């Protein structure tokens, strides 16, 4: 059972909590870590921008990634939110089993 860690950044803690709660409540994530605020420096529409953001680490399954991405986009205020997924190649089998059990088993 492989897992994914989906990474996104929210503009503030309130938005981060809204996204995290929705994903866990909808069983699209087993767990979401809301990290400490960070500073992001990026190029957007031809200019270099600096923003305070709150990172989220979302633990989920590869087979429901599309639903996770859609949910983040529907809840996120950014025009183009960062949504990237990192495949978990190895991990505690008990933890990976928990991710599987805590997330939806059927899409429909």
N, CA and C of each residue as an Amber inpcrd file, in Angstrom:
protein
   324
   0.8600000  -1.1760000   0.0000000   0.0000000   0.0000000   0.0000000
   0.8920000   1.2190000   0.0000000   0.9250000   1.9380000  -1.1040000
   1.6530000   3.1950000  -1.1620000   0.7720000   4.3050000  -0.6170000
   1.4160000   5.4000000  -0.2690000   0.7000000   6.5700000   0.2170000
   1.2450000   7.7910000  -0.4990000   0.5280000   8.8910000  -0.3560000
   0.9770000  10.1710000  -0.8830000   1.0250000  11.1870000   0.2400000
   1.9700000  12.0920000   0.1410000   1.9490000  13.2970000   0.9550000
   1.7040000  14.4330000  -0.0230000   0.5630000  15.0780000   0.1230000
   0.2050000  16.2070000  -0.7300000   0.5580000  17.4770000   0.0290000
   1.2410000  18.3750000  -0.6540000   1.7090000  19.6160000  -0.0410000
   0.9620000  20.7840000  -0.6630000   0.4720000  21.6700000   0.1960000
  -0.1050000  22.9270000  -0.2610000   0.2290000  23.9830000   0.7760000
   0.0480000  25.2380000   0.4060000   0.2600000  26.3610000   1.3170000
  -0.9930000  27.2070000   1.3510000  -1.3830000  27.6350000   2.5420000
  -2.5410000  28.5030000   2.7160000  -2.0640000  29.9120000   3.0820000
  -2.8980000  30.9160000   2.8140000  -2.4840000  32.2800000   3.1240000
  -2.4740000  32.5920000   4.6190000  -3.2020000  31.7840000   5.4220000
  -3.2250000  32.0010000   6.8710000  -3.6950000  30.7210000   7.5630000
  -3.6240000  30.7320000   8.8880000  -3.9610000  29.5470000   9.6720000
  -5.4460000  29.1920000   9.5540000  -6.3210000  30.1690000   9.4580000
  -7.7580000  29.8930000   9.3530000  -8.0750000  29.1110000   8.0800000
  -7.5000000  29.5110000   6.9590000  -7.7120000  28.7870000   5.6980000
  -7.0940000  27.3980000   5.7880000  -5.9150000  27.3010000   6.3890000
  -5.2630000  25.9970000   6.5490000  -6.1510000  25.0510000   7.3550000
  -6.7320000  25.5410000   8.4400000  -7.5990000  24.7030000   9.2660000
  -8.8720000  24.3120000   8.5210000  -9.4180000  25.2290000   7.7350000
 -10.6210000  24.9210000   6.9480000 -10.3420000  23.7900000   5.9630000
  -9.2200000  23.8830000   5.2600000  -8.8470000  22.8420000   4.2960000
  -8.5950000  21.5150000   5.0170000  -7.8270000  21.5600000   6.1000000
  -7.4810000  20.3410000   6.8370000  -8.7340000  19.6340000   7.3590000
  -9.6100000  20.3890000   8.0090000 -10.8340000  19.7790000   8.5600000
 -11.7000000  19.1770000   7.4640000 -11.8490000  19.8950000   6.3590000
 -12.6880000  19.3790000   5.2660000 -12.1230000  18.0780000   4.7070000
 -10.8110000  18.0180000   4.4890000 -10.2100000  16.8100000   3.9180000
 -10.3530000  15.6120000   4.8460000 -10.1450000  15.8200000   6.1460000
 -10.2700000  14.7140000   7.1000000 -11.7350000  14.3210000   7.2600000
 -12.6360000  15.3040000   7.3650000 -14.0600000  14.9970000   7.5060000
 -14.5930000  14.2240000   6.3050000 -14.1240000  14.5600000   5.0980000
 -14.5750000  13.8830000   3.8850000 -13.8360000  12.5650000   3.6310000
 -12.9640000  12.1870000   4.5460000 -12.1470000  10.9780000   4.4400000
 -11.2590000  10.9900000   3.2000000 -10.8370000  12.1890000   2.7970000
  -9.8800000  12.3160000   1.7000000  -8.4510000  12.3400000   2.2180000
  -8.2890000  12.5450000   3.5160000  -6.9760000  12.5200000   4.1640000
  -7.1060000  11.8260000   5.5010000  -6.0950000  11.0540000   5.8420000
  -6.0670000  10.4230000   7.1570000  -5.6120000  11.4330000   8.2050000
  -4.7370000  12.3410000   7.7860000  -4.1360000  13.3050000   8.6970000
  -3.6380000  14.4870000   7.8780000  -3.7420000  15.6720000   8.4470000
  -3.1590000  16.8580000   7.8350000  -2.3430000  17.5720000   8.9020000
  -1.0640000  17.7550000   8.6350000  -0.2190000  18.5440000   9.5270000
  -0.2480000  19.9920000   9.0520000  -0.5870000  20.8890000   9.9600000
  -0.5260000  22.3190000   9.6830000   0.7550000  22.8140000  10.3400000
   1.6880000  23.2460000   9.5040000   3.0060000  23.6240000   9.9990000
   3.0500000  25.1020000  10.3810000   4.1740000  25.5140000  10.9280000
   4.3660000  26.9130000  11.3030000   4.4530000  27.7810000  10.0580000
   4.0310000  29.0170000  10.2040000   4.0820000  29.9720000   9.0980000
   5.4960000  30.0680000   8.5390000   5.5720000  30.2140000   7.2340000
   6.8610000  30.3650000   6.5600000   6.7790000  31.5430000   5.5970000
   7.9150000  31.9180000   5.0640000   7.9640000  32.9580000   4.0450000
   8.2190000  32.3050000   2.7000000   7.3700000  32.6020000   1.7390000
   7.5390000  32.0860000   0.3830000   7.9340000  33.2370000  -0.5320000
   8.9290000  32.9840000  -1.3670000   9.3690000  33.9470000  -2.3710000
   9.2080000  33.2620000  -3.7130000   8.4720000  33.8940000  -4.6160000
   8.1300000  33.2380000  -5.8690000   7.8940000  34.2780000  -6.9570000
   7.9470000  33.8120000  -8.1930000   7.6440000  34.6730000  -9.3370000
   6.1790000  34.4630000  -9.7120000   5.4330000  35.5530000  -9.8110000
   4.0270000  35.4700000 -10.1820000   3.6950000  36.6400000 -11.0990000
   3.1980000  36.3110000 -12.2700000   2.8010000  37.2890000 -13.2750000
   3.9230000  38.3010000 -13.5430000   5.1460000  37.7620000 -13.6870000
   6.2950000  38.5640000 -14.0720000   6.9730000  39.3350000 -12.9610000
   6.4770000  39.2160000 -11.7300000   7.0830000  39.9330000 -10.6070000
   7.5070000  38.9460000  -9.5300000   8.5310000  39.3120000  -8.7760000
   8.9300000  38.5040000  -7.6240000   8.0930000  38.9490000  -6.4300000
   7.4300000  37.9860000  -5.8230000   6.5320000  38.2350000  -4.6940000
   7.0820000  37.5950000  -3.4340000   6.6970000  38.1250000  -2.2970000
   7.0190000  37.5540000  -0.9900000   5.7220000  37.4860000  -0.2000000
   5.4490000  36.3220000   0.3950000   4.2060000  36.1590000   1.1520000
   4.4310000  35.2520000   2.3510000   3.7120000  35.5320000   3.4190000
   3.6580000  34.6200000   4.5580000   2.6220000  33.5530000   4.2210000
   2.9740000  32.2940000   4.4290000   2.0590000  31.1910000   4.1280000
   2.1500000  30.1370000   5.2240000   1.1100000  29.3080000   5.2800000
   1.0470000  28.2130000   6.2460000   1.0410000  26.9000000   5.4650000
   2.1210000  26.1060000   5.5640000   2.1990000  24.8360000   4.8290000
   1.3150000  23.7470000   5.4430000   0.7800000  22.9040000   4.5800000
   0.0240000  21.7300000   5.0040000   0.6440000  20.4850000   4.3860000
   0.7560000  19.4260000   5.1800000   1.1930000  18.1090000   4.7190000
  -0.0040000  17.1700000   4.8660000  -0.5030000  16.7060000   3.7430000
  -1.7420000  15.9370000   3.7100000  -1.4080000  14.4800000   3.4070000
  -1.7690000  13.5720000   4.3170000  -1.4940000  12.1380000   4.1370000
  -2.7170000  11.4770000   3.5310000  -2.5260000  10.8590000   2.3620000
  -3.6520000  10.2660000   1.6520000  -3.1850000   9.0840000   0.8070000
  -4.0860000   8.6200000  -0.0670000  -3.7910000   7.4910000  -0.9450000
  -3.6740000   7.9620000  -2.3850000  -2.8370000   7.3110000  -3.1800000
  -2.6860000   7.6980000  -4.5830000  -3.9810000   7.5970000  -5.3870000
  -4.8040000   6.6070000  -5.0920000  -6.0040000   6.3910000  -5.9020000
  -7.0970000   7.4320000  -5.6750000  -6.9710000   8.2760000  -4.6510000
  -7.9620000   9.3400000  -4.4500000  -7.3390000  10.7280000  -4.6140000
  -6.1510000  10.7810000  -5.2160000  -5.4780000  12.0720000  -5.3980000
  -6.3570000  13.0820000  -6.1420000  -7.0280000  12.6740000  -7.2120000
  -7.8360000  13.6120000  -8.0040000  -8.9090000  14.2770000  -7.1410000
  -9.5160000  13.5170000  -6.2400000 -10.5410000  14.0680000  -5.3580000
  -9.9250000  15.0140000  -4.3360000  -8.7340000  14.6680000  -3.8400000
  -8.0300000  15.5500000  -2.9000000  -7.6980000  16.8760000  -3.5890000
  -7.1530000  16.8050000  -4.7890000  -6.8130000  18.0150000  -5.5360000
  -8.0520000  18.8760000  -5.7760000  -9.1440000  18.2660000  -6.1920000
 -10.3800000  19.0150000  -6.4500000 -10.8970000  19.6850000  -5.1760000
 -10.8230000  18.9790000  -4.0590000 -11.2900000  19.5530000  -2.7950000
 -10.4250000  20.7490000  -2.3880000  -9.1010000  20.6110000  -2.5220000
  -8.2120000  21.7310000  -2.1850000  -8.5490000  22.9300000  -3.0560000
  -8.6740000  22.7160000  -4.3550000  -8.9850000  23.8260000  -5.2700000
 -10.3080000  24.4970000  -4.9150000 -11.2970000  23.7180000  -4.4990000
 -12.6070000  24.2960000  -4.1830000 -12.5840000  25.1080000  -2.8890000
 -11.6610000  24.8060000  -1.9940000 -11.5860000  25.4820000  -0.6980000
 -10.5370000  26.5870000  -0.6500000  -9.6510000  26.6280000  -1.6140000
  -8.4800000  27.5040000  -1.5780000  -8.7720000  28.8600000  -2.2100000
  -8.3360000  29.9400000  -1.5760000  -8.6000000  31.2630000  -2.1480000
  -7.6360000  31.6860000  -3.2600000  -6.5120000  30.9930000  -3.4180000
  -5.5380000  31.3860000  -4.4340000  -6.0450000  31.0670000  -5.8350000
  -5.6790000  31.8960000  -6.7850000  -5.9830000  31.6380000  -8.1920000
  -5.2970000  30.3570000  -8.6610000  -4.0610000  30.1620000  -8.2050000
  -3.2830000  28.9720000  -8.5650000  -2.5850000  28.4300000  -7.3150000
  -3.2880000  27.6190000  -6.5110000  -2.6540000  27.0940000  -5.3020000
  -1.5860000  26.0490000  -5.6310000  -0.5570000  26.0400000  -4.8260000
   0.4390000  24.9630000  -4.9330000  -0.2280000  23.6770000  -4.4720000
  -0.1960000  22.6740000  -5.3190000  -0.6640000  21.3360000  -4.9550000
   0.3030000  20.3600000  -5.6020000   1.1660000  19.7710000  -4.7940000
   2.1080000  18.7810000  -5.3020000   2.0300000  17.5410000  -4.4180000
   2.2390000  16.3990000  -5.0290000   2.1710000  15.1360000  -4.3040000
   3.5140000  14.4290000  -4.3700000   3.9210000  13.9130000  -3.2340000
   5.1590000  13.1580000  -3.1270000   4.7860000  11.7300000  -2.7560000
   5.2490000  10.7940000  -3.5410000   4.9430000   9.3920000  -3.2920000
   5.7580000   8.8730000  -2.1090000   5.0960000   8.1470000  -1.2350000
   5.7660000   7.5050000  -0.1020000   6.1600000   6.1060000  -0.5500000
   7.4310000   5.8980000  -0.7080000   7.9250000   4.5890000  -1.1700000
   8.0410000   3.5830000  -0.0280000   8.4080000   4.0750000   1.1500000
   8.5880000   3.1990000   2.3050000   8.0030000   3.8840000   3.5260000
   7.5850000   3.0810000   4.4850000   7.0540000   3.6080000   5.7370000
   6.5940000   2.4580000   6.5990000   6.2690000   2.7840000   7.8210000
   5.7380000   1.7880000   8.7390000   4.4800000   1.1690000   8.1390000
   4.4580000  -0.1380000   8.0230000   3.2890000  -0.7870000   7.4170000
   2.0290000  -0.5080000   8.2240000   2.1720000  -0.4110000   9.5460000
   1.0070000  -0.1130000  10.3770000   0.4770000   1.2960000  10.0910000
   1.3830000   2.2540000   9.9140000   0.9700000   3.6330000   9.6200000
   0.3230000   3.7190000   8.2380000   0.9340000   3.0630000   7.2640000
   0.3600000   3.0660000   5.9170000  -1.0040000   2.3860000   5.8920000
  -1.1650000   1.3140000   6.6630000  -2.4700000   0.6560000   6.7740000
  -3.4980000   1.6040000   7.3910000  -3.0640000   2.3960000   8.3800000
  -3.9620000   3.3640000   9.0150000  -4.4180000   4.4200000   8.0130000
  -3.5000000   4.9240000   7.1700000  -3.8860000   5.8880000   6.1400000
  -4.9570000   5.2750000   5.2490000  -4.7500000   4.0390000   4.8480000
  -5.7110000   3.3530000   3.9880000  -7.0700000   3.2180000   4.6810000
  -7.0640000   2.8260000   5.9480000  -8.3100000   2.6190000   6.6820000
  -9.0350000   3.9290000   6.9700000  -8.2990000   5.0140000   7.1170000
  -8.9010000   6.3020000   7.5100000  -9.4110000   7.1160000   6.3330000
  -9.1440000   6.6520000   5.1200000  -9.5800000   7.3870000   3.9370000
 -10.6430000   6.5800000   3.2140000 -11.3650000   7.2440000   2.3000000
 -12.4580000   6.5760000   1.5950000 -11.9520000   5.3430000   0.8560000
 -12.7870000   4.3520000   0.7810000 -12.3960000   3.1430000   0.0650000
 -13.0700000   3.0550000  -1.2900000 -14.1000000   3.8800000  -1.5030000
 -14.7860000   3.8820000  -2.7950000 -15.0780000   5.3020000  -3.2080000
 -14.8310000   5.6180000  -4.4370000 -15.1880000   6.9170000  -4.9910000
 -16.4730000   6.7250000  -5.7760000 -17.4000000   7.5870000  -5.5660000
 -18.6330000   7.4180000  -6.3150000 -19.6670000   8.3700000  -5.9910000
